[in-house]
C-alpha cells in the first residue's frame, strides 16, 4: 500500500500508472483484458490501452490470442538481475551451495533492503522441506523465521518496536510469537545460544536456525545466514547445525570481504 503523504512532488504520473498496470497484470495469471485492467487501476480505457501497448512493445506484458494480457519475459529478466545483485560475488553463492550440499539443508542469506528484512539468496538442499515463500524477496514473516530474527536482533529495542509495529506479527502457526515481549525474550535466548532459532513458528514441522555473517554500523550491510530442516532433526542436532552454520558464515564473510 502506497502512502499518499509520501508521494513526491515531481511524481511522473505516466510511469506510476504503467507500474500499476504491470502489477495488476502480474496478480492475474489467467490474464486481463484492457477493460479489466482499466477498472482495476481506476484508469480510462484509452489511457490503459496506450500504457498496455507500450508495456507490450518493451516486453513487460504479452497479448494473447484471446485479447488478454499476461506478464512478459522481460519481468523474469529483471528478476534474475535482482537475484544476482542480491546474492553478491560468485564466491558467496559458491559457499552457500557448498553448505547446502554438505548438510543437505536449504540455506538462505538475508539482509535489510530499504529497511525491510529480505531473503537475498537461496541454495536448496534435498533434506529440507520446500518453503515456497522463502525465495529472494521481502520476508513477510521476519518475527517467525530465524533469518528474520537474526536481523531483528541487530536492531535496538526501539528500532525493533517500530519495525514490528509497521509490518505486524502475523500468526503463521499456533507456535508463532505474536507479542513484542515474547519475541524480545526469544531474541535474548538466541543471543545467549549464539544462534537464532525457531521451531514450527513459520511452518508446522519445520525448524530454522540463523547466525550473523557480517555485523556493520550500516543496517543495509548486515548479512545473516540461515538453514531450514525438519523440526525433529533440529531437536537432536542443534549443536551440529550451529557449528556448520558458523563455518559456512565465515566462508561467506570472506567472500564478501574479498569483493570489498
Secondary structure, DSSP 4 states (H G I P E B T S, - for coil): ---GGG--TT--HHHHHHHHHHHHHHT-TT-B-HHHHHHHHT--HHHHHHHHHHHHHHTSEEE-TTS-EEE-HHHHHHHHHHHHHHH-SHHHHHHHHHHHHHHSSEEEEEEEETTEEEEEEEE--TTSPP-TT-SSEE-TTTTTSHHHHHHHTTS-HHHHHHHHHHH----SSTT---SHHHHHHHHHHHHHHTSEEEESSSSTTEEEEEEEEE--SSGGG-EEEEEEEEHHHHHHHHHHHHHHHHHHHHHHHHHHHHH-
